C-alpha cells in the first residue's frame, strides 16, 4: 500500500464536514482555481461527499481511483473534466478511450489529483476564513445562492466552486447587463483616454463595467464606471482581504462601495501568475462580451479574449496606431477576424447589448450637391470655378443634351450652387 498523504485524524478537522457551505469553502482552499478534476468531482459527488472521499483517498492514495470507480464516479469525472484546455493531457487521453477510461489511466489521474490536494488538508480552516470575510462585510457565494451568476455555467468543470465577495453580493443582477474592458498594465495615454470614454459611455447605457482590478487599462475601466456612478466589478487573483495591487487600494475600496470585488480563492491567498491567468476566465464568463482596449502580443488580456472566444461570447478590439506595439495584440485579433472592431461605446453596446441595440450609422462630411440626381451632379462638375462658360459649353463638357443642361442649371442656381455672370455660368 502506498504511503498516506495525509496523517491528521479526521476527528481533528476543525469544522463541520457535513455543512455544504463549509465544504465548498474548504474546496476553495484545497484546489487551485479552474482545476477541472476538482470541479468534476464536486459536481458529481457534491462538496461534502467529495471532501469525505478526499480524506479517505489521502490516507490510501493507491485505492483512490478504485473507491471512486466503485461508487460510479470515475467515468463521469473523467468525461466531465476532459473537455477543458486546463485538463492534463492524460485526462483527455483517458476520455478518448470511452468506457475504458475507468481503467488504470483514469485511476492514475485521480491519484495525481489527490497528490496535489492532500498537502492542503492539514491546515484547513474554512470557518476562520469565513470569519475574516465577515470582518470585511463580505459574502460567501455558492451556486445555490440567489446572487450566483448563471453565466458561469458555460465554464463546465472549470466553473468556480464558490466566490468570496466584498460589496454587492447580487452578482446575478450585475452580470445581467455587463461588459468587460481589459488590456495591458503598461498602457499608453491613448489607451487611457479610450478606456475612460468606453467605460463612461457604457455606464451611461446601463452596463456594469467589469475588469481585473490591475493597474493600467483595468484601473481606467473601473475608474470610468465609478465616475459615471454605475456599478463596476473587479475579479482578483488573490484574496479579497488583500487588495492588489497596493497602488489600486483606494480604487478597489470605491469599487466595493459601488459594485463588488470578487475572488474564487479565500482570504489570505496570494495572487500568482497562474492565478491571474485563471482569473481571466471568470471575467470572460461573467459578462455578455469582452472588449480588448489596448494589448501587446503577449498581454495577459489576450487570455481573457481567448476565453471569451471559447465561450462563444462576443469579442471586440480597439484599433490603435499601427506603429504602436501596445496595440499589436488588438491588431492581431482584428487581422484574424477573431474580434470585431470597436471604436466607441455605441459600437461596444451594439456588440454585447440587446437585439436591436445598434450603433448609429457613420457618415462622412456632407458636401454641396450630395443630394443631386446624376444630371445635376454632371452639370455641377462641368461648371468652371472662375471664368463663366456658355450653356452649350457646359452641356458639351457634361455630355448632356442642352435642354437637360438648362434645366439643371436653373436648379443649381436655386440651390445657390451656380450663378450666371457675363452671359455664362460658373460655380458659386
N, C-alpha and C positions, 0 to 999 in steps of 0.2 A: 504493500500500500504506500502511496506517495505521502511525503511529509505534509502535515496540515499547514495551511497557510494562515490560520487564524487560531490563536491559543486562548483567547478570552472566553471564559464560560458564558453561556447565554444569559445566565441569571444576572450577570454584571452589566448588561446593557442598560443604560440609564434612561430608558424611555419605554413607553408602552408600544410594543411592536404590533399590537393589534389595531392601533389607530392609523387609518389610511393617510391622514394628513401628515402625521409624524413620519410614516414610512416614506412618503414622497419627499419630504424634506431630507430624510436620510439619503435617499437615492440621488438627490441633487448634489450631495457631498461625495457619494461613492463613485459615481460615473461622471466622466468628463462630458461637457456639452456635445450634443449631437451623436452620442455613441449609439449606433443603430441596434447593437445587440442588447444593450440595456433597455432601449425603447421598446424593442420587440418583446423582451422578457416581461417588462412591466405591463405592456398591453395585453399579453397572453395570459399571465397569471394574476395580474393585479399587483399593486405595490406591496401589500402585506405578505402574500404568499411568495412573491418574488424575493422579498427580503429573507423570509424563512428559508427558502431554497438556497440562497446565497450563503447564509450562516452554516447550513449543513455542508454545502459544497466546499466551502473554505476549509472545513475540517477533513474532508476526504475528497480532494480535487480530482483524483482519478476516477471517482464514481459520479462526478457531477453530471456528465453527459448522459450516463446510463439512468440516473434518477429522473432527469428531465424527460428522457425518452419514455420511461415507464408511465409518466403522467400525460403523455401525448403531446408534450410541448415542443420537442426538438424540431420536427419538420416545419411546424408553423413559425417557429422563431427564426429559423434559417431563411425561409422564404420571405418573411417579412423584412428581415434585415438586408437581404441581398440586393434589393433594388436601388440602393443608395451608393453614391460615389464614395461616401465616407467608409463604407464597409470594407474590411480587409479582403484581399484577393481570395483567400480561402473560403470566405463566406459566399462569394459569388460562385466559386467553383463547386462548393457543396450544393448550392441551389440548382446549378445546372445539371446535377446528377438526378434531379427529380426525387422519386421516392427513396433512392439510395442515399439521400442526404442525411438520413438518420443513422448512417454508419460512422466509421471511425473518424472521418474528416470533420463531420459536424460535431462530434464529441470533442475533438481537438479544439475546435473553435470555442466551445463553451469553457473548456479548461483554461484556455488562454484568457478569456474574459474574466474568469474567477481570479486568475493571477493578477490581473490589473486592479481588480476591485478590492480584494481581500486586505491589502495593507491599510486601507482607509476605514476598515471596520472597527479597529481598536480605539479610535478616538471619536466615534460618532456622538454628537450631542445636538440633535435636531431641536430639542426643547430650548437649549441655550441659544441657538442661532435664531430661533423664532422670537425669543425674548429680546435679543439685540434688535431685530427688525421692529418689534413693538416699541422699543425706546425711540425709534426714529418715526413712529407713527405710521409704519408701513403695513402692508397687507400681503399675506401669502396666498397666492392663487394656485388652484389645482383645476384640472379640466372640467370638473363638475361645478365650479364656481360660476355664478351668472355673469361675472365680468370677464370670463375667459374668452379670448378671441377665437372664433371658429376658423379664421383664416389660416391658422396653423395646421389645419387638417391635411393640407397639401404636402406637408413635410413627412407624413407617414411615420416610420420608426425613428426618424431623427427629430421629431417634434419635441419641444421642451417637456420634461416631466412635471415641471412646476415653474412658477415665476415669483420672484421676490420684487415687490413693487413699493416704491415711495411716491406718494402723490395720489392721483385719481385711480382707484382700483378698477374702474369700469373700462377695461381695455377693449371690450367688445364694442362699446359706443365709440371710443376713439378710433378704432380701426375701420368703422363702417364707411367713413369718407376720409381717406388718408392717402398720402403720397410721401415717398421717401426721397430726400435730396442727399446725395452722397458725393464724395470727392476726396481729393488729396489733402493731407495736413499742410503740405508746403504749397499753398495756393498763391496765386498772383492777385494783384489789385483788380484785374478783370474778373477773376473768379469770385472775389468778394462781392463786387457790385452785382454780378449776375445772380449769385445765390441769394443775396438780400432781396433783389427785385422779385425773383421767383417765389421765395418764401412769403413775402408780404402779399404778393398777388394771389397766391394760392390760399393763404389765410383769409384774405378778403372774400374769397369764393367759398369759404366754409370748410376748407380742408384741414385736417390735422397734419402738421408737418413732422415727419419722423426722420431721425438720423442716429448717429452713433455716439454723440457727445464728445467726439475728439476735437482737437484744435483744427483750424483751417475751415474747410467747406462745411463740415458738420456743425461747428460752432456758429457759423454765419447763418445756417439754416434755422437752428433753434432761435438765434437772436432775432431773425426777421419775423418769425411767428410770434415771439414774445412782444415785440414792438407793436404788432397788429392786435394784440390782446386775444389771440386764439391759442388753443391748446397745442402743445408740442410734446413729443415722446422721445426719450433718449434710451437706447439699448446699450448697456455697459458690458464690458468683457470681464469685469471684476465685481465684487460685492457692492451692493448699493450703499453700504456704510463707508466705502472708500471711493469718493467721487474723484474720478480720474479723467483727464489729467488735473493736477492741482491748479493749474492756471485757469481751468474752467469751473472751479468750485462755485463761484458766485453765480455763473450762468446756469449750472446744473441745479442749484438751490432754487433759482427762479423757475426752472423747468418743473421742479417738484411742486411748486405752488400753483403753477398754471397748466399742469399736464401730468406727466409721470416719468420717473426714472426707473428702468426695469432691468433685471438681470435674471439669468437662469441658474446662477451659482450663488451659494449662501453668503451671508455677511462674513467678512474676513478673507474672502477669496481674492487672490492676487491676479490682476489681468496679465495674460501672457500672449505671445504672438498667436499661438493656435487658438486661444480663446477669442481673440479679436476676429480671426477668420471664421470661427464657428458662429460668433455673434452675428455676422453679416447675413446668415441665412434667415435669422429672425426678422431683421429689417426688411428683407425682400418678401418674406411670407406674411408679415403683419399688414402690409399696405396693399392698396389696389394696384400700384405701379411704382416704378423707380425711375428717377432721372439722375444720370451721372453728369454733374455740372462741370467739373474740371478734374481730370485724372491722367497721370502719365501711364505708360505702358505697363509698369509694374506696380501700379497703385492697388492697395487692398480694396478700393472701391469697385474694382472690376470683378472681384469675387462676389460682391453683392449683385452686380449686373448678371453674372453667370447664374446665380441662384434664382434671380427673377426670371431669366430665360427658361431654366429648367422647370420652374413652377408655372410656365405659360402666362406670366404676368406681363403687362405692357412695360416696355423699357424705352426710355428716351435718353438722348445725349445732347449736350450743348456744344456746338462747334466753337472753336477758338481760333486764334491766328495760326495759320499753317506752319509758321516758324516757331511756335511755342511747344516745347517738349511737355509742358504742363498739361496740354490738351491732347497729346498724342494718343492716349488711351481712348478718349472720346472719339477721335477721328477714326481709329481702328474699328470701333463698334459701328460707326456710321458706314465705313467703307465696306464692311462685311454684311451690311444690311441687318445686323443684329439689333440695332436701335433706330428709333425714329428721331429725326432732327427736331429739337425743341429750342426755341429762341425767346420765348416769353411765357408768362403764367397762363395766358389763354390757351396756348398750344399744349402746355403741360396738363391743364384741366381737360382739354379735349382728349388727351392720351389716356387719362385714368378716370375721367368723370363718367357721369351717367350717359346713356344713349341719347344723342341729340344735343349734347353739350359741346358745341363746336366753336372753334376759334373763328373770329371774323376773317373773311377773305381779304388778303392783302392786295392792294392796288398801287400801281406806280403813280407818279405825279401826273395830274390831269393837264393836258396841253390843249391850246386852242385848235379847234377843228376835229377833236376826237369823236364828236357825235355826228360828223358829216357823213352823208352817203358817199359811195365811191366816186360819183360825178363831182360832188363838191370838193372832195379831197384832191382829185386830179386837177381841178381848176386852181385850187389854192396852191398846190405845189408848182403850178405853171406860172404863177404870178411873180413878177420881179419885185425885189425889195426896194430898189431905188427908182430907176427910170421907168415911167409908165409904159405899158405895152398895149397896142390896139387889140380889140376883141378877137380879130382874125388871127393875130399872132398868138394870143393866149390859147385859142381853140387848136391851132396847129401844134403848139407845144404839148398841150394836154392830150391830143389825139382824139378830140371830140368834135361833134357837129357844132356849127356856130350857134344854132338855136339852143342846144343844151348848155353851151358855154355861157350864153347871155343870161339864161335863167339862173344858173349857178352864181354868176357874178352879182346879180341882184340880191340873192340870198346872203352871200358873203358880205355885201355892203350893209344889209340889215343887221347882221351879226357883229358888225364892227371889225371884220377881218380883212376887208378890202375897201379901197376908195378910188374914186375917179379923179384924175388930175391930168391937165394938159391934153385932153382928148383921149386918154388911155387909162389903163388900170394897173394898180400895184397893191402890194400888201400894206395893211395899216399897222 
